[in-house]
Amino acid sequence: MDNTQLFFIDILKQIPLQETSLLLIQAPYEELKPIFKKISFKNDGVHEYIKLNRENIEILLFETIFNDFEGYLQNIEVRLGENKFFEGYDCMQYGMFSKNFDLSNDFKQKYISLEMLLISEDW
């Protein structure tokens, strides 16, 4: 596995599962159509909205490990209700977490040292 796969997998593991946890994805729909058939989602013409529950996260983990799902992601946003939790860019080459959520020091040190992680000063 490469660093972008590990980064996306570790992000999915950081997300608190709440009724309002959503993953907004901007990615080429046709390439991901087989994956979207396995997951309940909505599309607004720009983003696919995936409800983040255990089942959907397990599918995303599987697709990342075996099919390089993260490589198709132009950008993503994870929201917990109205609060932005994470933004990821360029096939998960890097991303930014909200300053309002506690992340483990190991997680922060690992990905900040790889220059893949920033912590937002604004949200």
C-alpha positions in Angstrom: 0.0 0.0 0.0 1.2 3.5 -0.7 1.0 6.5 1.5 -2.2 7.9 -0.1 -4.0 4.6 0.5 -2.8 4.6 4.1 -3.8 8.2 4.6 -7.3 7.7 3.3 -7.7 4.5 5.4 -6.5 6.2 8.5 -8.8 9.2 7.9 -11.8 6.8 7.6 -10.8 5.3 10.9 -10.7 8.8 12.5 -14.3 9.7 11.6 -16.8 9.6 14.5 -19.8 7.7 13.3 -22.8 9.9 13.8 -26.2 10.0 12.2 -25.0 13.1 10.3 -21.6 11.9 9.2 -21.2 12.5 5.4 -18.5 12.1 2.8 -18.8 14.5 -0.1 -16.8 13.3 -3.1 -15.9 15.0 -6.4 -14.6 12.2 -8.7 -15.3 10.8 -12.1 -18.6 9.1 -11.7 -18.3 6.6 -14.5 -15.0 5.1 -13.2 -16.6 4.7 -9.7 -20.0 3.5 -10.9 -19.4 -0.1 -9.7 -18.5 1.2 -6.2 -21.4 3.5 -6.0 -23.7 0.6 -6.8 -22.6 -0.9 -3.5 -23.1 2.3 -1.4 -26.2 4.4 -0.7 -25.4 7.9 -1.9 -27.0 11.0 -3.4 -25.7 13.2 -6.2 -26.2 16.9 -6.6 -24.5 17.2 -10.0 -21.2 18.1 -8.5 -20.7 15.8 -5.5 -21.7 12.3 -4.5 -22.9 12.3 -0.8 -22.2 9.1 1.1 -23.6 8.6 4.5 -20.8 7.3 6.7 -22.0 4.3 8.6 -20.1 1.1 9.4 -21.2 -0.7 6.3 -20.3 2.1 3.9 -16.9 2.7 5.6 -16.1 -1.1 5.3 -16.9 -0.9 1.6 -14.7 2.2 1.2 -11.8 0.5 3.1 -12.1 -2.6 0.9 -12.2 -0.5 -2.3 -9.2 1.5 -1.2 -7.1 -1.6 -0.4 -8.1 -3.6 -3.5 -9.1 -1.1 -6.1 -7.2 2.2 -5.3 -10.5 4.1 -4.7 -8.6 7.1 -3.3 -6.8 7.5 -6.7 -10.0 8.7 -8.3 -10.8 11.4 -5.7 -10.4 14.9 -7.0 -11.5 16.3 -3.7 -13.5 15.2 -0.7 -15.0 16.7 2.3 -16.1 14.9 5.5 -18.9 16.7 7.4 -20.3 15.9 10.8 -23.6 17.7 10.6 -22.9 21.3 9.8 -19.3 21.0 10.9 -16.5 20.4 8.4 -14.2 17.6 9.7 -11.8 17.0 6.8 -10.9 18.1 3.3 -8.8 16.0 1.0 -7.3 16.9 -2.4 -5.6 15.5 -5.5 -6.2 11.8 -5.1 -5.6 12.1 -1.3 -2.1 13.5 -1.8 -2.8 15.8 1.1 -5.6 17.1 3.3 -6.7 19.3 6.1 -8.4 18.5 9.4 -10.6 20.8 11.5 -8.9 22.3 14.5 -12.0 21.4 16.5 -11.4 17.7 16.5 -8.9 15.7 18.6 -6.6 13.6 16.6 -4.0 11.3 18.1 -0.5 12.6 18.2 0.8 9.6 16.4 -1.6 10.3 13.5 -0.6 14.0 13.4 3.1 13.3 13.6 3.1 10.6 10.9 1.2 12.6 8.3 2.5 16.1 9.1 6.1 14.7 8.7 5.0 13.2 5.3 3.7 16.7 4.4 0.2 15.2 3.8 -1.6 16.8 6.7 -2.5 20.3 7.7 -4.7 21.5 10.6 -7.1 24.3 9.7 -6.7 27.5 11.5 -10.2 28.7 10.4 -12.5 25.8 10.9 
